[in-house]
Amino acid sequence: MDIPLLKGDSVEELLDIILKALNDLVEYELAVILKLQDRQTLAVQKASGPLSNKEIEHFKIDLSSRRDIADMIARREPYLFPEEEDHVDTYQEVLDMPDGHSCLVAPLYFKETPVGMLTLDHRVCRKYSPGIVRFIASISKLISIILTQGDTSRYLLEQQRLLTEERNRLLRFEEGPFRDVIGRSPRWQAAMESVKTVAGSNLAVLIQGETGTGKEEAARLIHRLSSRKDGPFIALNCSALSSGLTESELFGHEKGAFTGATGRRKGRFELAHGGTLFLDEIGDLPADLQPKLLRALQEGVFERVGGEDPVHSDVRIIAATHVDLRKAVEKRLFREDLYYRLNVFPIFLPPLRERGEDVLLLSEHFINKLKKGEDYPQLKLDTGVADDLVSYDWPGNVRQLYNFIRRAALVSGGSVIKREHLFPGDIVFSVPRLDAEPIVTLDRAVYRHIRMALERCQGKIYGTGGAAELLGLKPSTLQSKMKKLGIVRK
């Protein structure tokens, strides 16, 4: 039977379980697993016990200056320091232990290769018997296997990530996963390039855009292009839940946690283990849950409602919002630390009114979908409505367009969709037709366009989500145009 490779989080979780179980059999005040990072450096991988602290967790040992420890590793056998033996404490730089305390050191080897060291300490002397030393020798073999397999898994995951990123770079927009993501406008393709770029990583993504612009479809596309594509994609709309149920939906609950909780129930974090969790309308997440979500994102650990045991979950987070979270942070409606945790890689989806003739491509796409059904085999779009489709404001964006096409298909009897089928009499064309727009100088038009891009990107020029990327320009070229036109960032 093949043993599945361990992910980084799984390694940490297993080591934590082993140290806690070990304490049931061998009393210690400090148990530390150190990993050999190179031939000369031991770094703490996991620490447990009442004497553990932040300094211990970040402690490293330079073996070139601690030849005593290097010699103990070379012995390849556990060593229990005799009470009367004078020696330098392993953690003397960060921990003050009394003379004669109990100290047990066990080298960690995988086959013939050293991988680290296990140490057990207790301030009381003579805590560890020869039987315990033999037991620790056996436990050390298990810990060595876990550390080695974790390294192998991390290497393979990194190679998988690189291959995924390379595949995404080579994918054309009309191929594979992009076939149902319609659009050729520069702004839409810039957004899709960002999707391709981030999909192969595990970075958190914040998708921003008006209602109906396709944020969930973009999130699903990121999932399909990622190394997690075979795992679950779990979506949760934060605005569709009552405040009393949101925590249970996110983290699950134990039996009897509240009235109606007749059994244990997994939350979305657990259900998304190994896959992607999509948090739609994250701006509507209740304030009291924001710190709990932040902890789950930072540590990958949470508790079910009514429970005390920590639950570990390996998920990739994609959040979406139609509101400006930066303004929500300024108004203290959204936690700043959570915002920065979610906004690692921002993607902005442009509204349909700014995508030009993409509306025609989308209309044909929706019509072709309806034609494949049994009700509308003859459905088509009258050529006279193209200008109306392009000039309409589409406040509901792609979702509104799809609903208009569905209604028009019904009203037209499944034949030719004309203007009166698409646009009832109460529809207001807030975007003027091209022949009604006043003509301005080219410099003035460019000035307006750059100003709009800068406002959309909150003045950011460089990098992902910057105005240069949005406009399809090099940052230096954009800055040159801004200087020429007298545009100053606000």
Contacts in CASP RR format, 6 or more apart in sequence:
PFRMAT RR
TARGET T0000
AUTHOR 0000-0000-0000
METHOD contacts of the structure
MODEL  1
MDIPLLKGDSVEELLDIILKALNDLVEYELAVILKLQDRQTLAVQKASGP
LSNKEIEHFKIDLSSRRDIADMIARREPYLFPEEEDHVDTYQEVLDMPDG
HSCLVAPLYFKETPVGMLTLDHRVCRKYSPGIVRFIASISKLISIILTQG
DTSRYLLEQQRLLTEERNRLLRFEEGPFRDVIGRSPRWQAAMESVKTVAG
SNLAVLIQGETGTGKEEAARLIHRLSSRKDGPFIALNCSALSSGLTESEL
FGHEKGAFTGATGRRKGRFELAHGGTLFLDEIGDLPADLQPKLLRALQEG
VFERVGGEDPVHSDVRIIAATHVDLRKAVEKRLFREDLYYRLNVFPIFLP
PLRERGEDVLLLSEHFINKLKKGEDYPQLKLDTGVADDLVSYDWPGNVRQ
LYNFIRRAALVSGGSVIKREHLFPGDIVFSVPRLDAEPIVTLDRAVYRHI
RMALERCQGKIYGTGGAAELLGLKPSTLQSKMKKLGIVRK
3 149 0 8 1.000
5 149 0 8 1.000
5 150 0 8 1.000
5 152 0 8 1.000
5 153 0 8 1.000
5 156 0 8 1.000
6 14 0 8 1.000
6 146 0 8 1.000
6 149 0 8 1.000
6 150 0 8 1.000
6 153 0 8 1.000
7 150 0 8 1.000
7 153 0 8 1.000
7 154 0 8 1.000
7 157 0 8 1.000
7 314 0 8 1.000
8 150 0 8 1.000
8 153 0 8 1.000
8 154 0 8 1.000
9 300 0 8 1.000
9 312 0 8 1.000
9 314 0 8 1.000
10 150 0 8 1.000
10 153 0 8 1.000
10 314 0 8 1.000
11 146 0 8 1.000
11 147 0 8 1.000
11 149 0 8 1.000
11 150 0 8 1.000
11 153 0 8 1.000
12 46 0 8 1.000
13 312 0 8 1.000
14 146 0 8 1.000
15 33 0 8 1.000
15 45 0 8 1.000
15 46 0 8 1.000
15 143 0 8 1.000
15 146 0 8 1.000
16 46 0 8 1.000
16 48 0 8 1.000
18 139 0 8 1.000
18 142 0 8 1.000
18 143 0 8 1.000
18 146 0 8 1.000
19 31 0 8 1.000
19 33 0 8 1.000
19 46 0 8 1.000
19 48 0 8 1.000
19 49 0 8 1.000
20 48 0 8 1.000
22 28 0 8 1.000
22 31 0 8 1.000
22 139 0 8 1.000
23 31 0 8 1.000
23 48 0 8 1.000
23 49 0 8 1.000
25 135 0 8 1.000
26 120 0 8 1.000
26 128 0 8 1.000
26 132 0 8 1.000
26 135 0 8 1.000
26 136 0 8 1.000
27 122 0 8 1.000
27 127 0 8 1.000
28 49 0 8 1.000
28 120 0 8 1.000
28 121 0 8 1.000
28 122 0 8 1.000
28 127 0 8 1.000
29 49 0 8 1.000
29 50 0 8 1.000
29 51 0 8 1.000
29 121 0 8 1.000
29 122 0 8 1.000
29 123 0 8 1.000
30 47 0 8 1.000
30 48 0 8 1.000
30 49 0 8 1.000
30 50 0 8 1.000
30 51 0 8 1.000
30 52 0 8 1.000
30 56 0 8 1.000
30 91 0 8 1.000
30 95 0 8 1.000
30 119 0 8 1.000
30 120 0 8 1.000
30 121 0 8 1.000
30 122 0 8 1.000
31 47 0 8 1.000
31 48 0 8 1.000
31 49 0 8 1.000
31 118 0 8 1.000
31 119 0 8 1.000
31 120 0 8 1.000
31 121 0 8 1.000
32 44 0 8 1.000
32 46 0 8 1.000
32 47 0 8 1.000
32 48 0 8 1.000
32 52 0 8 1.000
32 56 0 8 1.000
32 90 0 8 1.000
32 91 0 8 1.000
32 118 0 8 1.000
32 119 0 8 1.000
33 44 0 8 1.000
33 45 0 8 1.000
33 46 0 8 1.000
33 47 0 8 1.000
33 108 0 8 1.000
33 116 0 8 1.000
33 117 0 8 1.000
33 118 0 8 1.000
33 143 0 8 1.000
33 147 0 8 1.000
34 42 0 8 1.000
34 43 0 8 1.000
34 44 0 8 1.000
34 45 0 8 1.000
34 61 0 8 1.000
34 116 0 8 1.000
34 117 0 8 1.000
34 118 0 8 1.000
34 119 0 8 1.000
35 42 0 8 1.000
35 43 0 8 1.000
35 44 0 8 1.000
35 45 0 8 1.000
35 115 0 8 1.000
35 116 0 8 1.000
35 147 0 8 1.000
36 42 0 8 1.000
36 108 0 8 1.000
36 114 0 8 1.000
36 115 0 8 1.000
36 116 0 8 1.000
36 117 0 8 1.000
37 43 0 8 1.000
37 60 0 8 1.000
39 63 0 8 1.000
40 62 0 8 1.000
40 63 0 8 1.000
40 64 0 8 1.000
41 60 0 8 1.000
41 61 0 8 1.000
41 62 0 8 1.000
41 63 0 8 1.000
42 60 0 8 1.000
42 61 0 8 1.000
42 63 0 8 1.000
42 69 0 8 1.000
42 116 0 8 1.000
42 117 0 8 1.000
43 59 0 8 1.000
43 60 0 8 1.000
43 61 0 8 1.000
44 56 0 8 1.000
44 57 0 8 1.000
44 58 0 8 1.000
44 59 0 8 1.000
44 60 0 8 1.000
45 147 0 8 1.000
47 56 0 8 1.000
47 57 0 8 1.000
51 95 0 8 1.000
51 121 0 8 1.000
51 123 0 8 1.000
53 94 0 8 1.000
53 95 0 8 1.000
55 94 0 8 1.000
55 95 0 8 1.000
56 91 0 8 1.000
56 94 0 8 1.000
56 95 0 8 1.000
59 91 0 8 1.000
59 93 0 8 1.000
59 94 0 8 1.000
61 69 0 8 1.000
61 90 0 8 1.000
63 69 0 8 1.000
63 70 0 8 1.000
63 73 0 8 1.000
64 70 0 8 1.000
66 88 0 8 1.000
68 87 0 8 1.000
68 88 0 8 1.000
69 90 0 8 1.000
69 105 0 8 1.000
69 117 0 8 1.000
72 79 0 8 1.000
72 105 0 8 1.000
72 107 0 8 1.000
72 117 0 8 1.000
73 107 0 8 1.000
73 114 0 8 1.000
73 116 0 8 1.000
73 117 0 8 1.000
74 107 0 8 1.000
75 107 0 8 1.000
76 107 0 8 1.000
76 109 0 8 1.000
77 107 0 8 1.000
77 137 0 8 1.000
78 104 0 8 1.000
78 105 0 8 1.000
78 106 0 8 1.000
78 107 0 8 1.000
78 133 0 8 1.000
78 136 0 8 1.000
78 137 0 8 1.000
78 140 0 8 1.000
79 104 0 8 1.000
79 105 0 8 1.000
79 106 0 8 1.000
80 102 0 8 1.000
80 103 0 8 1.000
80 104 0 8 1.000
80 128 0 8 1.000
80 130 0 8 1.000
80 133 0 8 1.000
81 87 0 8 1.000
81 103 0 8 1.000
81 104 0 8 1.000
81 105 0 8 1.000
83 100 0 8 1.000
83 125 0 8 1.000
83 126 0 8 1.000
87 103 0 8 1.000
89 95 0 8 1.000
89 97 0 8 1.000
89 103 0 8 1.000
90 103 0 8 1.000
90 105 0 8 1.000
90 119 0 8 1.000
90 121 0 8 1.000
91 97 0 8 1.000
91 121 0 8 1.000
97 103 0 8 1.000
97 121 0 8 1.000
97 123 0 8 1.000
98 123 0 8 1.000
100 125 0 8 1.000
101 121 0 8 1.000
101 122 0 8 1.000
101 123 0 8 1.000
101 124 0 8 1.000
101 125 0 8 1.000
102 120 0 8 1.000
102 121 0 8 1.000
102 122 0 8 1.000
102 123 0 8 1.000
102 124 0 8 1.000
102 125 0 8 1.000
102 126 0 8 1.000
102 127 0 8 1.000
102 128 0 8 1.000
103 119 0 8 1.000
103 120 0 8 1.000
103 121 0 8 1.000
104 119 0 8 1.000
104 120 0 8 1.000
104 121 0 8 1.000
104 128 0 8 1.000
104 132 0 8 1.000
104 133 0 8 1.000
104 136 0 8 1.000
105 117 0 8 1.000
105 118 0 8 1.000
105 119 0 8 1.000
106 117 0 8 1.000
106 118 0 8 1.000
106 119 0 8 1.000
106 120 0 8 1.000
106 136 0 8 1.000
106 137 0 8 1.000
106 139 0 8 1.000
106 140 0 8 1.000
107 114 0 8 1.000
107 116 0 8 1.000
107 117 0 8 1.000
107 140 0 8 1.000
108 114 0 8 1.000
108 115 0 8 1.000
108 116 0 8 1.000
108 117 0 8 1.000
108 118 0 8 1.000
108 140 0 8 1.000
108 143 0 8 1.000
108 144 0 8 1.000
108 147 0 8 1.000
109 115 0 8 1.000
109 140 0 8 1.000
109 144 0 8 1.000
110 144 0 8 1.000
110 145 0 8 1.000
110 147 0 8 1.000
110 148 0 8 1.000
113 148 0 8 1.000
115 144 0 8 1.000
115 147 0 8 1.000
115 148 0 8 1.000
116 144 0 8 1.000
116 147 0 8 1.000
118 136 0 8 1.000
118 139 0 8 1.000
118 140 0 8 1.000
118 143 0 8 1.000
120 128 0 8 1.000
120 136 0 8 1.000
122 128 0 8 1.000
157 227 0 8 1.000
160 227 0 8 1.000
161 200 0 8 1.000
161 201 0 8 1.000
161 202 0 8 1.000
161 227 0 8 1.000
164 199 0 8 1.000
164 200 0 8 1.000
164 225 0 8 1.000
164 226 0 8 1.000
164 227 0 8 1.000
165 197 0 8 1.000
165 199 0 8 1.000
165 200 0 8 1.000
165 201 0 8 1.000
168 196 0 8 1.000
168 197 0 8 1.000
168 199 0 8 1.000
168 200 0 8 1.000
168 225 0 8 1.000
169 196 0 8 1.000
171 177 0 8 1.000
171 178 0 8 1.000
171 196 0 8 1.000
171 225 0 8 1.000
172 178 0 8 1.000
173 181 0 8 1.000
173 183 0 8 1.000
173 184 0 8 1.000
173 189 0 8 1.000
173 192 0 8 1.000
177 221 0 8 1.000
177 224 0 8 1.000
177 225 0 8 1.000
178 192 0 8 1.000
178 221 0 8 1.000
180 217 0 8 1.000
180 365 0 8 1.000
181 192 0 8 1.000
181 217 0 8 1.000
181 218 0 8 1.000
181 221 0 8 1.000
182 358 0 8 1.000
182 361 0 8 1.000
182 362 0 8 1.000
182 365 0 8 1.000
183 189 0 8 1.000
183 355 0 8 1.000
183 358 0 8 1.000
183 361 0 8 1.000
183 362 0 8 1.000
184 357 0 8 1.000
184 358 0 8 1.000
184 361 0 8 1.000
185 350 0 8 1.000
185 354 0 8 1.000
185 355 0 8 1.000
185 356 0 8 1.000
185 357 0 8 1.000
185 358 0 8 1.000
186 472 0 8 1.000
187 350 0 8 1.000
187 354 0 8 1.000
187 355 0 8 1.000
187 470 0 8 1.000
188 349 0 8 1.000
188 350 0 8 1.000
188 355 0 8 1.000
188 358 0 8 1.000
190 469 0 8 1.000
190 470 0 8 1.000
190 472 0 8 1.000
191 218 0 8 1.000
191 347 0 8 1.000
191 348 0 8 1.000
191 349 0 8 1.000
191 350 0 8 1.000
194 345 0 8 1.000
194 347 0 8 1.000
194 464 0 8 1.000
194 465 0 8 1.000
194 469 0 8 1.000
195 218 0 8 1.000
195 221 0 8 1.000
195 222 0 8 1.000
195 225 0 8 1.000
195 347 0 8 1.000
196 225 0 8 1.000
197 464 0 8 1.000
198 205 0 8 1.000
198 222 0 8 1.000
198 345 0 8 1.000
198 347 0 8 1.000
199 221 0 8 1.000
199 222 0 8 1.000
199 225 0 8 1.000
199 226 0 8 1.000
200 225 0 8 1.000
200 226 0 8 1.000
200 227 0 8 1.000
201 345 0 8 1.000
202 316 0 8 1.000
203 344 0 8 1.000
203 345 0 8 1.000
204 297 0 8 1.000
204 316 0 8 1.000
204 317 0 8 1.000
204 318 0 8 1.000
204 319 0 8 1.000
204 341 0 8 1.000
204 342 0 8 1.000
204 343 0 8 1.000
204 344 0 8 1.000
204 345 0 8 1.000
205 219 0 8 1.000
205 222 0 8 1.000
205 317 0 8 1.000
205 318 0 8 1.000
205 319 0 8 1.000
205 344 0 8 1.000
205 345 0 8 1.000
205 346 0 8 1.000
205 347 0 8 1.000
206 282 0 8 1.000
206 319 0 8 1.000
206 320 0 8 1.000
206 321 0 8 1.000
206 325 0 8 1.000
206 342 0 8 1.000
206 343 0 8 1.000
206 344 0 8 1.000
206 345 0 8 1.000
206 346 0 8 1.000
206 347 0 8 1.000
207 215 0 8 1.000
207 218 0 8 1.000
207 219 0 8 1.000
207 318 0 8 1.000
207 319 0 8 1.000
207 320 0 8 1.000
207 321 0 8 1.000
207 346 0 8 1.000
207 347 0 8 1.000
207 348 0 8 1.000
207 349 0 8 1.000
208 215 0 8 1.000
208 320 0 8 1.000
208 321 0 8 1.000
208 322 0 8 1.000
208 325 0 8 1.000
208 346 0 8 1.000
208 347 0 8 1.000
208 348 0 8 1.000
208 349 0 8 1.000
209 215 0 8 1.000
209 320 0 8 1.000
209 321 0 8 1.000
209 322 0 8 1.000
209 348 0 8 1.000
209 349 0 8 1.000
209 350 0 8 1.000
209 351 0 8 1.000
210 322 0 8 1.000
210 349 0 8 1.000
210 351 0 8 1.000
210 396 0 8 1.000
210 397 0 8 1.000
211 322 0 8 1.000
211 396 0 8 1.000
211 397 0 8 1.000
211 399 0 8 1.000
212 396 0 8 1.000
212 397 0 8 1.000
212 398 0 8 1.000
212 399 0 8 1.000
212 400 0 8 1.000
213 349 0 8 1.000
213 350 0 8 1.000
213 351 0 8 1.000
213 352 0 8 1.000
213 397 0 8 1.000
213 398 0 8 1.000
214 349 0 8 1.000
214 397 0 8 1.000
214 398 0 8 1.000
214 399 0 8 1.000
215 280 0 8 1.000
215 320 0 8 1.000
215 322 0 8 1.000
215 349 0 8 1.000
216 235 0 8 1.000
216 278 0 8 1.000
216 280 0 8 1.000
216 320 0 8 1.000
218 347 0 8 1.000
218 349 0 8 1.000
219 233 0 8 1.000
219 235 0 8 1.000
219 276 0 8 1.000
219 278 0 8 1.000
219 318 0 8 1.000
219 320 0 8 1.000
220 233 0 8 1.000
220 278 0 8 1.000
222 276 0 8 1.000
222 318 0 8 1.000
223 229 0 8 1.000
223 233 0 8 1.000
223 275 0 8 1.000
223 276 0 8 1.000
223 278 0 8 1.000
223 316 0 8 1.000
223 318 0 8 1.000
226 276 0 8 1.000
226 316 0 8 1.000
228 274 0 8 1.000
228 275 0 8 1.000
228 276 0 8 1.000
228 316 0 8 1.000
231 274 0 8 1.000
231 275 0 8 1.000
231 276 0 8 1.000
232 271 0 8 1.000
232 272 0 8 1.000
232 273 0 8 1.000
232 274 0 8 1.000
232 275 0 8 1.000
232 276 0 8 1.000
233 272 0 8 1.000
233 275 0 8 1.000
233 276 0 8 1.000
233 278 0 8 1.000
234 268 0 8 1.000
234 271 0 8 1.000
234 272 0 8 1.000
234 275 0 8 1.000
234 276 0 8 1.000
234 277 0 8 1.000
234 278 0 8 1.000
235 278 0 8 1.000
235 280 0 8 1.000
236 249 0 8 1.000
236 250 0 8 1.000
236 268 0 8 1.000
236 277 0 8 1.000
236 278 0 8 1.000
236 279 0 8 1.000
236 280 0 8 1.000
237 280 0 8 1.000
237 281 0 8 1.000
238 246 0 8 1.000
238 279 0 8 1.000
238 280 0 8 1.000
238 281 0 8 1.000
238 282 0 8 1.000
238 283 0 8 1.000
238 284 0 8 1.000
238 285 0 8 1.000
239 280 0 8 1.000
239 281 0 8 1.000
239 283 0 8 1.000
239 284 0 8 1.000
240 281 0 8 1.000
241 249 0 8 1.000
243 286 0 8 1.000
243 288 0 8 1.000
246 285 0 8 1.000
246 286 0 8 1.000
246 289 0 8 1.000
247 289 0 8 1.000
247 292 0 8 1.000
247 305 0 8 1.000
248 257 0 8 1.000
248 258 0 8 1.000
248 261 0 8 1.000
248 265 0 8 1.000
248 267 0 8 1.000
248 305 0 8 1.000
249 267 0 8 1.000
249 268 0 8 1.000
250 267 0 8 1.000
250 268 0 8 1.000
250 269 0 8 1.000
250 289 0 8 1.000
250 292 0 8 1.000
250 293 0 8 1.000
250 296 0 8 1.000
250 302 0 8 1.000
251 267 0 8 1.000
251 269 0 8 1.000
251 270 0 8 1.000
251 292 0 8 1.000
251 296 0 8 1.000
251 302 0 8 1.000
251 303 0 8 1.000
251 304 0 8 1.000
251 305 0 8 1.000
251 311 0 8 1.000
252 265 0 8 1.000
252 266 0 8 1.000
252 267 0 8 1.000
252 269 0 8 1.000
252 270 0 8 1.000
252 304 0 8 1.000
252 305 0 8 1.000
253 261 0 8 1.000
253 264 0 8 1.000
253 265 0 8 1.000
253 267 0 8 1.000
253 304 0 8 1.000
253 305 0 8 1.000
253 306 0 8 1.000
253 307 0 8 1.000
254 261 0 8 1.000
254 263 0 8 1.000
254 264 0 8 1.000
254 304 0 8 1.000
254 305 0 8 1.000
254 306 0 8 1.000
254 307 0 8 1.000
255 261 0 8 1.000
255 262 0 8 1.000
255 263 0 8 1.000
255 264 0 8 1.000
256 262 0 8 1.000
256 263 0 8 1.000
256 306 0 8 1.000
257 304 0 8 1.000
257 305 0 8 1.000
257 306 0 8 1.000
257 307 0 8 1.000
258 305 0 8 1.000
261 305 0 8 1.000
264 304 0 8 1.000
267 304 0 8 1.000
268 277 0 8 1.000
269 277 0 8 1.000
269 296 0 8 1.000
269 302 0 8 1.000
269 311 0 8 1.000
269 313 0 8 1.000
269 315 0 8 1.000
270 311 0 8 1.000
270 313 0 8 1.000
272 313 0 8 1.000
272 315 0 8 1.000
273 313 0 8 1.000
273 314 0 8 1.000
273 315 0 8 1.000
274 314 0 8 1.000
274 315 0 8 1.000
275 314 0 8 1.000
275 315 0 8 1.000
275 316 0 8 1.000
276 315 0 8 1.000
276 316 0 8 1.000
276 317 0 8 1.000
276 318 0 8 1.000
277 315 0 8 1.000
277 316 0 8 1.000
277 317 0 8 1.000
277 318 0 8 1.000
278 318 0 8 1.000
278 319 0 8 1.000
278 320 0 8 1.000
279 285 0 8 1.000
279 317 0 8 1.000
279 318 0 8 1.000
279 319 0 8 1.000
279 320 0 8 1.000
280 319 0 8 1.000
280 320 0 8 1.000
281 320 0 8 1.000
281 321 0 8 1.000
281 322 0 8 1.000
282 319 0 8 1.000
282 320 0 8 1.000
282 321 0 8 1.000
282 325 0 8 1.000
282 342 0 8 1.000
283 321 0 8 1.000
283 323 0 8 1.000
283 325 0 8 1.000
283 328 0 8 1.000
283 333 0 8 1.000
283 334 0 8 1.000
285 293 0 8 1.000
285 334 0 8 1.000
287 333 0 8 1.000
287 335 0 8 1.000
290 334 0 8 1.000
290 335 0 8 1.000
290 338 0 8 1.000
291 335 0 8 1.000
291 338 0 8 1.000
292 302 0 8 1.000
293 338 0 8 1.000
294 335 0 8 1.000
294 337 0 8 1.000
294 338 0 8 1.000
294 341 0 8 1.000
295 301 0 8 1.000
295 302 0 8 1.000
296 302 0 8 1.000
296 313 0 8 1.000
297 317 0 8 1.000
297 338 0 8 1.000
297 341 0 8 1.000
297 342 0 8 1.000
298 341 0 8 1.000
300 312 0 8 1.000
300 313 0 8 1.000
300 314 0 8 1.000
300 315 0 8 1.000
301 310 0 8 1.000
301 311 0 8 1.000
301 312 0 8 1.000
301 313 0 8 1.000
302 310 0 8 1.000
302 311 0 8 1.000
302 313 0 8 1.000
303 309 0 8 1.000
303 310 0 8 1.000
303 311 0 8 1.000
304 311 0 8 1.000
317 342 0 8 1.000
319 342 0 8 1.000
325 334 0 8 1.000
325 339 0 8 1.000
325 342 0 8 1.000
325 343 0 8 1.000
326 339 0 8 1.000
326 458 0 8 1.000
328 334 0 8 1.000
328 339 0 8 1.000
329 335 0 8 1.000
329 336 0 8 1.000
329 339 0 8 1.000
345 464 0 8 1.000
346 464 0 8 1.000
346 465 0 8 1.000
347 465 0 8 1.000
348 456 0 8 1.000
348 457 0 8 1.000
348 465 0 8 1.000
348 470 0 8 1.000
351 394 0 8 1.000
351 397 0 8 1.000
352 358 0 8 1.000
352 359 0 8 1.000
352 362 0 8 1.000
352 394 0 8 1.000
352 396 0 8 1.000
352 397 0 8 1.000
352 398 0 8 1.000
352 400 0 8 1.000
352 401 0 8 1.000
353 392 0 8 1.000
353 393 0 8 1.000
353 394 0 8 1.000
353 431 0 8 1.000
356 390 0 8 1.000
357 390 0 8 1.000
359 389 0 8 1.000
359 390 0 8 1.000
359 392 0 8 1.000
359 394 0 8 1.000
359 401 0 8 1.000
360 386 0 8 1.000
360 389 0 8 1.000
360 390 0 8 1.000
362 398 0 8 1.000
362 401 0 8 1.000
362 402 0 8 1.000
363 381 0 8 1.000
363 389 0 8 1.000
363 401 0 8 1.000
363 405 0 8 1.000
364 381 0 8 1.000
366 401 0 8 1.000
366 402 0 8 1.000
366 405 0 8 1.000
366 406 0 8 1.000
367 379 0 8 1.000
367 380 0 8 1.000
367 381 0 8 1.000
367 405 0 8 1.000
367 409 0 8 1.000
367 417 0 8 1.000
370 376 0 8 1.000
370 379 0 8 1.000
370 405 0 8 1.000
370 406 0 8 1.000
370 409 0 8 1.000
371 377 0 8 1.000
371 378 0 8 1.000
371 379 0 8 1.000
375 409 0 8 1.000
375 414 0 8 1.000
376 409 0 8 1.000
376 414 0 8 1.000
378 414 0 8 1.000
378 415 0 8 1.000
379 409 0 8 1.000
379 412 0 8 1.000
379 414 0 8 1.000
379 415 0 8 1.000
379 417 0 8 1.000
380 415 0 8 1.000
380 416 0 8 1.000
380 417 0 8 1.000
381 416 0 8 1.000
381 417 0 8 1.000
382 416 0 8 1.000
382 417 0 8 1.000
382 418 0 8 1.000
382 419 0 8 1.000
384 418 0 8 1.000
384 419 0 8 1.000
385 417 0 8 1.000
385 418 0 8 1.000
385 419 0 8 1.000
385 422 0 8 1.000
387 433 0 8 1.000
387 434 0 8 1.000
388 419 0 8 1.000
388 422 0 8 1.000
388 423 0 8 1.000
388 429 0 8 1.000
389 401 0 8 1.000
389 422 0 8 1.000
391 429 0 8 1.000
391 431 0 8 1.000
391 432 0 8 1.000
391 433 0 8 1.000
391 434 0 8 1.000
392 423 0 8 1.000
392 427 0 8 1.000
392 429 0 8 1.000
392 431 0 8 1.000
393 428 0 8 1.000
393 429 0 8 1.000
393 430 0 8 1.000
393 431 0 8 1.000
394 400 0 8 1.000
394 401 0 8 1.000
404 422 0 8 1.000
404 423 0 8 1.000
405 417 0 8 1.000
405 422 0 8 1.000
407 421 0 8 1.000
408 417 0 8 1.000
408 421 0 8 1.000
408 422 0 8 1.000
409 417 0 8 1.000
411 421 0 8 1.000
412 418 0 8 1.000
412 421 0 8 1.000
440 448 0 8 1.000
443 485 0 8 1.000
446 481 0 8 1.000
446 485 0 8 1.000
447 485 0 8 1.000
447 487 0 8 1.000
449 471 0 8 1.000
450 467 0 8 1.000
450 471 0 8 1.000
450 478 0 8 1.000
450 481 0 8 1.000
450 482 0 8 1.000
450 485 0 8 1.000
450 487 0 8 1.000
451 487 0 8 1.000
453 467 0 8 1.000
453 470 0 8 1.000
453 471 0 8 1.000
454 461 0 8 1.000
454 467 0 8 1.000
454 487 0 8 1.000
454 489 0 8 1.000
454 490 0 8 1.000
456 467 0 8 1.000
456 470 0 8 1.000
457 465 0 8 1.000
457 466 0 8 1.000
457 467 0 8 1.000
457 470 0 8 1.000
459 466 0 8 1.000
459 467 0 8 1.000
459 489 0 8 1.000
459 490 0 8 1.000
460 466 0 8 1.000
460 467 0 8 1.000
461 467 0 8 1.000
461 468 0 8 1.000
461 475 0 8 1.000
461 478 0 8 1.000
461 479 0 8 1.000
461 489 0 8 1.000
462 468 0 8 1.000
462 475 0 8 1.000
463 469 0 8 1.000
463 475 0 8 1.000
467 478 0 8 1.000
468 474 0 8 1.000
468 475 0 8 1.000
468 477 0 8 1.000
468 478 0 8 1.000
471 478 0 8 1.000
473 481 0 8 1.000
481 487 0 8 1.000
482 488 0 8 1.000
482 489 0 8 1.000
END
